[in-house]
Amino acid sequence: MSVIDASRMQEIEARYPEVFHRSFRQRYGALMIFLGVILYGFYAVWFFDLPKVLSDARWERVGIYLSQWISYDVQPEFRISGDKISIKYPRFSPLGDNPNPDWVKTAPDGSIAVSVSGTSQMVTITKTQAILTAHGLTIPIDVTGSTPKIAGSQPVPSWMTVYDDNILANLGFAGDVSISTDRVKIRKRFLGWANFVFDTHSPFFDKPASEVVSLIVSGPRLDPAQSNLSLAFDNIWNNGAWQHGDVWTKLFQTIVMAFLGTLLGSLAAFPLAFMAARNITPNRLLNQVLKRFFDFLRSVDMLIWALFLTRAFGPGPLAGSGAIFLTETGTLGKLYSEGLENIDNKPREGVKSTGSSTILVHRYGIVPQIVPVIVSQTLYQWESNVRGATIIGAVGAGGIGLKLWEAMRTNANWANVAYMVLLILIVVFLFDAASNALRSRLMGTRVR
């Protein structure tokens, strides 16, 4: 075993002081960061009062909203009046003006059997009783008194709630049944989007796809004024339930807003960036003024600019395009100027030494170096602004955002919300792919 004497030890310590004489930060920095993260986590829990928020949250609504995104319901009402049971559907029922669904059957004795979910969940309505079959139980409910009552001495199951004037049975995703003394209201849920292609007022409504195709290709004209193809397109575009024409028009407005705002912002930011770059324009006052101007435009969020401009110009895509333009002028101006300040000065000096004018020096000595930065950042901002244009539309700046907000405010049209969200996602994905392809083509690289 070798032994190191004191002089050798001092020599090693002098050669590697960062190992033997570490500062407090070097010794305990990682531990302090770890403890800081832990303390910040406790602070966040206290500040947001997370235990109370989590306990008070209505988690059941998540399932309700998600189910309504991919389904629709029909709500027939069965009124009991003496010896007669009448059926009433909502005014704007997905089944149309004269519904006759196969899941509602009338017996010769006047009773009506309604299948909520096959034969496992059914309601049979007679003049005196509503017999509910669900979850393996058959529960007769007397409707002849002043309030509905469960016949016999059966205990109330957990999926049934008894109120003062009605009894509510929750049948899960399939729907629910509300029973009172003079009426039975059923909510039956179906997977899918009702009348997505043709609404109930279309002559093509409720026809099989093969019959629709046959009518369009060779069938007799349903409207003497136009062909069946033109009529079908008009019925789809002006679908009253889904409003395809309005939704797609608003979506196109969103795309135009993003493109126009980004284009104008980049055109304004490009010359200003040359004046803001210290190595291009040696005027410190002008540099600082322009950089603070960029900071101001960026610090005011696009949503706030949209609020200002909707007050000035009124609701519409002009306000949205203006909000994107102002924000992008600040953002791209900062990015362009920073790119200019990091260029290699040798090509610029080489072009300048030939006696070229300032414009030519910029064109051949500077621009080729910053084109990759300009192309990459501008395309990214364009892609990002497609999403941003959706948000600012909710405050009246036009586009599909306003349409989406209106659908959400009703709290009853979540299938339309899902439709518009899906369209927005598709557009964002397409623009992302187009942006990557265009960036790689312009910059001469291959994106994998």
Salt bridges, closest charged atoms under 4 A:
GLU11 OE2 - ARG8 NH1 3.37
GLU11 OE2 - ARG15 NH2 3.07
GLU13 OE1 - HIS21 NE2 3.79
ASP56 OD2 - LYS52 NZ 2.83
ASP73 OD2 - ARG187 NH1 3.46
ASP73 OD2 - ARG189 NH2 3.25
GLU77 OE2 - ARG79 NE 2.85
GLU77 OE2 - ARG183 NH1 3.27
ASP176 OD2 - ARG187 NE 3.35
ASP182 OD1 - ARG183 NE 3.62
ASP246 OD1 - LYS250 NZ 2.74
ASP246 OD2 - LYS403 NZ 2.58
ASP295 OD2 - ARG292 NH2 2.93
ASP295 OD1 - ARG298 NH2 2.74
GLU338 OE2 - LYS334 NZ 2.65
GLU341 OE2 - ARG278 NE 3.39
GLU341 OE2 - LYS291 NZ 2.68
GLU383 OE2 - ARG387 NH1 3.79
